[in-house]
Each structure stands twice: as structure tokens, then as C-alpha cells.
Amino acid sequence: MKQLKWTVPAVASACVLALSACGGDDESSTTGASGASDGGGSAQTQGIDPASIASAKGNVTFCAPALTVEAAKAAVKQAQAETKGLKVQVITLPDAADEQNAQFVRRQRAKSGECDVFESDVVWTAQFAAQKWLMDVTDYVNGRKGEFIPSTLQTATYDGRYYGVPEKTDAGLLYYRKDRTSTPPDTWQALYSAAKDEGGFVFQGKAYEGLTVHFLEVAYGAGGKVLSDDGKKSEINSPQNLAALKLMADGVKSGAVPKAVLTYQEAESQQAFDSGKPGFMRNWPYAYSIEKESKTAAVRKNFEVAPLPKFEGGQAAGVLGGSNLVISKFSKNPEGALKFVDVMTKPDAMRLRATKYSLAPVLSESYDDADVKKALPFSDALRTAVEQAKARPVSPSYTQISTAISTNVAKALSGRMTPEAALEAADKSISSALSTF
């Protein structure tokens, strides 16, 4: 029964390699279903009737990095009965996040209908929605709202509407040596104190997105915020954020955090923990499988994972990673695209992607699935981490906001700037970024 066909046309690969020649910035390229215009402001674009999924058919092109494409192929193949009539093509985008973002932006500026569905990093969805590049999927999401972990839905919103459907999620975890610490510290303050005697605490301290995420994990726990509730004003320079940054800076100064952390991204912090010296590490779930294969026996046999600690007097918090599936406003087959998204976000697809590709589910029920629990032994800690996590600032200016945070937090950690001065500088940069949109 040939109900579904996967095709990776040569022209698609050529377009990925030479995007500008295939419609990258060509304003005369194909236009799509919506008549909405480009530009900032309110993101009112055309919606898709969820009932249209039942009769949807035709061609759908999915544009995503390699791992997601492979997982999508398997999920759609598994759901052949539901995908009857769909012919799904794929265009594999680069793995590097900034290159994926650039390819998405070029296509949408050109009003290209080449990609019906994109995988969007959770921090891009608001940016793309603000440009009126995405279909409104509010009616569809509202029909399934109770299935998703609430925090994951936050990442798909802009201006009070849904412009994406959560696909996979991620949240930071605390890795610790159970041969040194029988139970993980329950506060950041206790963690920094214990780290002095247990080889140190390593995390992603280089001035990049990873440092923004970790600072927010601590700051959110202290009750801090980055933007006002309406997203229009900077609130980075607050007593709560200052308390978080002082704790982190004092940690470097005291030796609880090795100064080498200031050069670490994910891989370097994982390698440092793998050496066997640090007693604690903050990292993503992917590091679990790596440490299980560690050449350092003491690490391989004794590490454990836990949700991130809370801030003393505050609460536990985290920051969501992951991605959403978004439908291009220029799609020639938005109904088919929504049908594809529906298949990709159903429980069967979540189970397959978790067990075969270690992708963290966005559906609550998936964490009770026996197969998922077996594939992800730390799934209980991961679910807690995801449930307590918050979205990064939802703003079309997110890139500039993140840069303002990571740059100035790094200066505070290295002692080149006081925490007070760092937050003042970040506040000035964020306010400037907000004023330009």
C-alpha cells in the first residue's frame, strides 16, 4: 500500500547548498496562501481549520536538520494509515542553529513556498511570527491544549496566539557524583558551598547563548525576570537578578567554579566532568548517554542526574530548550502541512522519537509510557525539569536580548565588571533593542 512517499529531490539539496539561486532573496518567488503583508507589529495571519486535516492530501515539504528529518521519516512511516494521501518531501538544513535560522529568514523574505513546515528553535517562533511569516494554528492547538506540558506551549505563542506546535523539548539537569554526594544540593547556595570541597561545579560560562540560559536558570529561581509582562520594557536590572549574578560571580572568585568555565560551552563542560574532578555539572539531557560511556570508571559508575536546584528563599526553575513545528505563511498546502504536524506530535510519534532518537517528549502522557521510561532512565527528573522550566524572553528582539545578557554576565564572572555594572549595561542594551522593533 503506497500511501506515503518520502522524496529527497536533487534540486532540494542543491537549493540547500545554493539557496540564493533557488529563491533565497528573490522577491518574485512563489507566493502562498495568505494575503497578509510582511512587517513587524501584530502578527495577524491566516489560520488553518483543524477539521481540514481529515481530507488533506498532496505534497508537503519539511525543512529541518538531519536528526529531525530522520525521526520524521520514521514517525510518518509508522503512521501510514493517518498520512494517506500525503507525499512528504524533505530538505535537510544545516545542524548549526544560526545557519538554520539564516536559511529560514532568506526563504521567507523571498516569499518562497519551498518549505511548508519548518522546525523552529523555541526562541525563533516569536521572531518569525512577528514578521508575519507563519500560519496561525491557534484553533488546532486549543483543541489539544490539555495534552502538552504547559511550559512547552509558552514557547509557541506570540501576541496571544499560537504560531507553532511543540515538537520536542529540553531542559537543563544537574549531574552529580553520588559517591561524593548522596543526595543533590537542593539550593544553588548549597551547591556552590558543596562544590568547594567536591572538585567544583562546571557549566557553560562562555559568552554565548548557553551562558544566557544558565544565568536565567539561576535568576528565574531567585524571582528575576528579563522583560515586563507585556514584553515592552527591560526588567533585567532587578534585585533578584543581582542576587543571582552575585552568587555566580562569587562562585568563580571563591574557587567553587573553576575559572576555565569561562571558556566552556556544552562539550567542554562535559569533558571536564568526564575527567572525574568536578563533583557537579549543569548540562542538557544528551550528556547522560555520553557519561554512561565515560572512560573514567568513577564517573561512569557513580554519576546521577537531578532537576536543577531552587534558589534560597525562591523556587526551582529552568529554561526550556527544544523546537516547535511551524507552518510557512507561503505554504501552498497548509492543510497538508497541518496534517503532517499532527502526525509528528501524536503520542505514537513521541514514543518512537524518544526510544529511538532520545528526543524528549512534549506530551505529559509520554513520560508515563513504559518504553519511554526504559529508553530514558532519567525521564522522571527530566519531566520535573521541563515542568518547572520557563521560556526564554518571548520577543522578536530575542537575539539582541540574549547577546546583552551573555556578554555582560561573562564580564561579571571574569571580574572585568561588577555585577551591578553588568546588569546596568545589559539593561541599556536590551532597552535599545526593544526600542528598535
Salt bridges, closest charged atoms under 4 A:
ASP38 OD1 - LYS329 NZ 3.77
GLU70 OE2 - LYS73 NZ 3.48
GLU114 OE1 - ARG107 NE 2.70
GLU119 OE1 - LYS168 NZ 2.93
ASP136 OD2 - ARG161 NE 2.90
GLU147 OE1 - ARG144 NH2 2.99
GLU167 OE1 - LYS168 NZ 3.80
GLU167 OE2 - ARG353 NH2 3.31
ASP179 OD2 - ARG177 NH2 2.90
GLU209 OE2 - ARG392 NH1 2.65
GLU217 OE1 - HIS214 ND1 3.05
GLU217 OE2 - ARG282 NH2 2.71
ASP229 OD1 - LYS225 NZ 2.71
GLU235 OE1 - LYS225 NZ 3.56
ASP342 OD1 - ARG144 NH1 3.94
ASP342 OD2 - LYS346 NZ 3.18
ASP348 OD1 - ARG351 NH1 3.09
ASP368 OD1 - ARG383 NH2 2.96
ASP369 OD2 - ARG351 NE 2.61
ASP380 OD1 - LYS373 NZ 3.01
GLU420 OE2 - LYS246 NZ 3.29
